[in-house]
Amino acid sequence: MFQLGKAIVSEDVLEKDFVCNLNACKGACCVEGEAGAPVTEEEVTLLAETYPKIKDFLRPEGIAAIEAQGTHIVSPLDELETPLVNGAECAYVTFSEDGIAACGIEQAYNAGVTNFKKPISCHLYPVRIQEYSEFSAVNYHRWPICDDACVLGKELKVPVYKFVKEALVRKFGPHWYSQLEKVAENYS
């Protein structure tokens, strides 16, 4: 672990390799698991505001789940999350003809309908951020459904921090990311 500003960063973010391999996993991270994607207080507001704009990009099952549960839920552990469809996939997920999961929010963003790309927790994955009162913990999350992404990342020699560069810049800013790159250059 090392400190960068008000973040404590795991060396795994520098050491591990990762590149999503959607042809292999089919976007399982949007479908697997026991909870929706973590969302921030700010994103709760953004989800409520953008829902009418992104609704046309969502599946009927997702729309039904959102209209029944809300644009976000509060988990039994008092955490903010995206709602699920019948306890399974994220309500904002869409599927391509070949069964690959994608984010309806991101599709609306790519179409220029909204300025909200998707929840930062999704954008950062496989990096997970835990917020504490004095600092943020930045960790690499290992999940067996992403084994193919680890293999592809190793083949392409792409460390986690480079794979999620855009998301890390979005979360911490360009200066923080440039400092992370300097740490990575000196790390070996």
C-alpha positions in Angstrom: 0.0 0.0 0.0 1.1 3.6 -0.7 -0.5 6.9 -0.1 -1.3 9.3 -2.9 -3.0 12.4 -1.7 -5.9 11.3 0.4 -6.0 7.9 -1.1 -4.3 4.7 0.1 -3.6 2.6 -3.0 -3.0 -1.1 -3.1 0.1 -2.2 -5.1 -2.2 -4.7 -6.9 -3.5 -1.7 -8.9 0.1 -1.4 -10.4 1.1 -5.1 -10.4 -2.0 -6.9 -11.8 -3.0 -6.8 -15.4 -6.5 -6.5 -16.7 -8.5 -5.9 -19.9 -12.2 -6.7 -20.1 -12.8 -9.6 -22.4 -16.5 -9.3 -23.1 -16.5 -12.1 -25.7 -15.5 -14.4 -22.9 -17.4 -13.2 -19.9 -20.4 -11.6 -21.7 -20.5 -8.8 -19.2 -21.1 -11.1 -16.2 -20.2 -8.3 -13.8 -23.5 -6.6 -14.6 -25.4 -9.9 -14.0 -23.6 -11.9 -11.3 -23.4 -11.1 -7.6 -25.9 -10.5 -4.9 -26.4 -6.7 -5.1 -26.6 -3.9 -7.5 -23.8 -1.6 -8.4 -22.8 0.8 -5.6 -23.8 4.4 -6.2 -22.9 7.6 -4.5 -25.3 10.3 -3.1 -24.5 12.5 -6.1 -25.3 9.6 -8.5 -28.6 9.0 -6.8 -29.6 12.5 -7.8 -28.2 11.9 -11.3 -30.0 8.6 -11.7 -33.3 10.3 -10.8 -32.7 13.2 -13.1 -31.5 11.2 -16.1 -34.0 8.2 -15.8 -36.6 9.8 -18.2 -33.8 10.4 -20.7 -32.3 6.9 -20.5 -35.5 5.0 -20.2 -35.7 4.4 -24.0 -32.3 2.6 -23.8 -33.5 0.1 -21.2 -35.2 -3.3 -21.4 -38.8 -3.6 -20.3 -37.7 -5.8 -17.4 -35.3 -3.1 -16.2 -37.9 -0.3 -16.6 -40.4 -2.4 -14.5 -37.8 -3.0 -11.8 -36.9 0.7 -11.6 -40.5 1.8 -11.6 -41.2 -0.7 -8.8 -38.1 -0.1 -6.7 -36.9 3.4 -7.7 -33.8 4.5 -9.6 -31.7 3.3 -6.7 -32.3 1.2 -3.6 -30.9 1.3 -0.1 -29.5 -2.2 0.8 -30.1 -3.9 4.1 -26.6 -2.7 5.0 -27.7 0.9 4.3 -25.6 1.1 1.1 -26.9 2.9 -2.0 -27.1 0.5 -5.0 -28.8 0.2 -8.4 -31.9 -2.0 -8.3 -31.9 -5.5 -9.7 -34.3 -7.4 -12.0 -35.8 -10.3 -10.0 -32.7 -10.3 -7.7 -30.4 -11.0 -10.7 -29.0 -8.5 -13.2 -28.7 -4.7 -12.8 -31.9 -3.0 -13.8 -29.9 -0.7 -16.1 -28.3 -3.6 -18.1 -29.1 -4.3 -21.7 -28.2 -7.4 -23.8 -26.9 -7.5 -27.3 -28.1 -10.1 -29.8 -25.2 -12.3 -28.9 -26.0 -12.1 -25.2 -23.4 -9.6 -24.1 -24.5 -7.3 -21.2 -24.0 -3.6 -21.5 -25.0 -0.5 -19.6 -28.1 1.3 -20.8 -26.9 4.4 -19.0 -23.7 4.3 -21.0 -25.5 3.7 -24.2 -27.6 6.8 -23.6 -24.3 8.7 -22.8 -22.7 7.5 -26.0 -25.8 8.6 -27.9 -25.4 12.1 -26.5 -28.7 11.9 -24.5 -27.0 12.4 -21.1 -23.8 13.7 -19.6 -23.8 10.9 -16.9 -21.7 8.0 -18.3 -22.5 5.4 -15.6 -21.9 4.9 -11.9 -18.3 5.5 -11.0 -18.2 2.0 -9.3 -19.0 0.4 -12.7 -16.6 2.7 -14.6 -13.7 1.9 -12.2 -14.2 -1.9 -12.1 -12.1 -4.0 -11.3 -10.9 -1.2 -8.9 -13.1 -0.7 -5.9 -13.0 2.4 -3.7 -13.9 2.3 0.0 -14.5 5.8 1.4 -13.4 6.5 5.0 -13.6 9.7 6.9 -9.9 10.6 6.3 -9.0 8.8 3.1 -10.2 6.6 0.2 -8.9 3.0 -0.1 -8.2 2.1 -3.7 -8.1 -1.7 -4.2 -8.1 -4.2 -7.0 -11.1 -6.5 -6.7 -10.5 -10.1 -7.7 -13.5 -12.0 -9.1 -13.3 -15.4 -10.8 -15.7 -14.2 -13.6 -12.9 -11.9 -14.6 -10.2 -14.5 -15.0 -10.3 -14.1 -18.8 -9.8 -10.3 -18.4 -6.7 -11.1 -16.3 -5.3 -13.4 -19.0 -6.0 -10.8 -21.7 -4.5 -8.0 -19.6 -1.4 -10.1 -19.1 -1.1 -10.9 -22.9 -1.5 -7.2 -23.7 0.6 -6.1 -20.8 -2.0 -3.6 -19.5 -1.9 -3.0 -15.7 -5.1 -2.3 -13.9 -4.4 1.4 -13.4 -4.0 1.9 -17.1 -7.1 0.0 -18.0 -9.2 2.2 -15.7 -7.3 5.5 -16.4 -10.4 7.4 -17.6 -12.4 6.3 -14.5 -9.5 7.1 -12.1 -9.2 10.6 -13.7 -12.9 11.0 -13.3 -12.8 10.0 -9.6 -9.5 11.7 -8.5 -8.6 14.2 -11.2 -5.8 14.3 -13.8 -3.1 15.5 -11.4 -3.7 12.6 -9.1 -3.5 10.2 -12.0 -0.3 11.7 -13.3 1.1 11.2 -9.8 0.0 7.6 -9.9 1.8 7.2 -13.2 5.0 8.5 -11.6 4.7 6.0 -8.7 4.2 3.3 -11.3 7.3 4.3 -13.2 9.4 4.1 -10.1 7.7 0.9 -8.9 9.5 -2.4 -9.7 
